[in-house]
Amino acid sequence: MCSARKRISFMLLIAISIGFFLSSALYAADDMPSDLMEKVKKEGKKLNVLNWGYYIAENSIPKFEKEFGVKVTYDTFESADAMLAKVQAGGGGYDVVIADNEYVQYLIRLKKIQPLNHKWLPNMKNIMDKFVNPNYDPGNEYSIPYLWGSAGFVYNTKYTKGDSNLSDTCSWAAILESDKYAGKIGMMDSWGVSIAAALFYSGHSMNTHDKAHLTKAKEILLKQKKGVKAYGEVRKLLEAEEVYLATLWSGDSVGVSERNPAIKYCAPKEGMMLYLDNWTILKGSERPATAHLWLNYLLRAKVAANNANYVHFATTNKAALPDIDENDRKNPAVYPSQAVLERSEFSEAFDGDQLTLREEIWEIVKAR
């Protein structure tokens, strides 16, 4: 009788423990509103995420799944245009998608993303003031900031010694005036980055609407083309030393430099493109509450620091700063100086004739 009672008590304890675990998966977090969690329970505990490749810490998704009991299906893209094409095609059943400051505007215009419920995002308080209420999304109605960075270029000092354009104040001339490095230049497959580089180099704003300025940028890129080995896959080419110079996102340059210390990042003296990546919720999402849960989770200080440290991009989260890796904090490729920031620009979202003109320039450059 006694053993039976012990057995019953033991089984009861297991049942209570399991019940506690299941409920804690949805209710343990003090920073998650209770009404949000109630709706998450009704959405099937699934989430479909579309993100840049290599743009989140490896353990962030497993930790989210374990804490909240939500199964994440994770997909990636390698260019903003590829992301936009996926979203417009409607495939994948994505709930949340990442987009930079320029493409957030496109998604809003195309009515592809939905307004956020800020009552479900209490961790927005962690975002730095300078990233709140941006001009591309007033009031952060549709997006929350994630990581930010720049698009300069990298060079392999093993092959570029003595180049005056790669001194302490480096210049776009090193990669755009390509005769010296014929066949050894890599360019990201991004018309935005490439046209911006040519515009900065020629002394113009990357957001110019002047057709003459854009024609000059096209001429620079066409002249450069004979020295370009490839448009895209630049990280692999750099690591294999098949190219000596390549345009690259600032955070990606850190990983490349860690694997090959001879590779350095250049923040050109003429200026460069800045970008701010944001999380958004697609309008057709069947799991908007779970999507908000994901966003609010990523806004946590510890989670934000973990992601920033893993991918080596700059955080927008002020509460995360104490936990940012010291090497990244001191690295001007990740956190550029104010002087660099002042001569650089965020891209506006072009449409109509301006968008068509830029796309045509890029098609011409890559086709010839």
C-alpha positions, 0 to 999 in steps of 0.5 A: 500500500505504501509503495503504491502511494509512493508510486502515485505520488511520484507519478503525480509529481511527474504530471505536475512537473510536465504541466509546469514545464508546458505552462512555463514555456508560454508564461515564464517570461516577465517581458512578454505580455499575458494577452500576447501569450494567450494568442500565441497558444492559439496560433499553433506554436509555429513561425516561418522566418526569412532572414539574411544568411549568417545573420543571427547567432546559432543558438538564438533560434533553439533558445527561442524554441525551448523557452516558448515551445514554438517551432521555427522554420528558418529560410535565408536569402543572399540579396535584398532583391531576392527577398523582395521577389520571395515576398511578392511571389507569396511562397514560403508562408513567411511570418516575419522578414528582415529588410533594410531601411530602403526595402522597408519603404518598398514593403510598405508601398507594396502593402506587404507588411502589417502595422505592429502592435507596440503593446506587445513589444515592451522591449522596444524601450531598449532601442537607441533613440537615434534608431527610433522613429526613422524617416523611412518608418515614422513611429516604427509603425511597421518595423523594429531595428535590428543591426546596422552597418556600412558597405565599404570594401576590403583589400588583401594587404598581401597583394596591395602593398604600396598602394597610395589609395589604401593608406590610412585614408583609403579611397574608392579609387583602389577598387574602381580604378581597376587596372592595377588589380585586373581580374582580382576584384569582387563586387557584391551583387548589389546595384545599390552598393555599386552605384553608391560607390561610383557616386561617392567616388565622383563626388555626388550623393548616393541619393542624387536624382540627377541623371548626369550624375548617374550616367557618370556612375555608369561610366565608372562601373563600366570602366571598372568591369574589365577588372572584375572577376565576379559579381557575388560570392565575394567572401568565398573568393576573398578567402580563396585569395582569388580576388584581392579587393571586394565590396563587402558589408562591414560585419562580414569583413570582420569574419573574413579578417578573422580567417585571414588577418591580411584582409582589412576593411576600408571606410572610403574617405569619399563616403559609403552606404549605411544601412539599418536592418529591421524586422517586419511582419508580413501582412498575410501572416497567420501567426501575428502574435507569434511574430510579435513574440519573436520580435520582442524576444530579439529586442531583449538585451542579452539576445541582441548582444549575442546576435551582434557578437556572433555576426559582428554587426553593430547593435541598435540596442542600448541595453545590449552595449555592456555585453558587446564584445570589446574587440567589436566595440573598438573595431572601426569597421563595426562601429565607425567614427563620427567623422566617417558617419558624417560623410556617409549616407543611408539610401532612400527608397527609389521608385518610378524613373529613378528606380528604373534608371538604377536597375537599367544601369546595373543590367548594362554593367553586368551584361557587358 
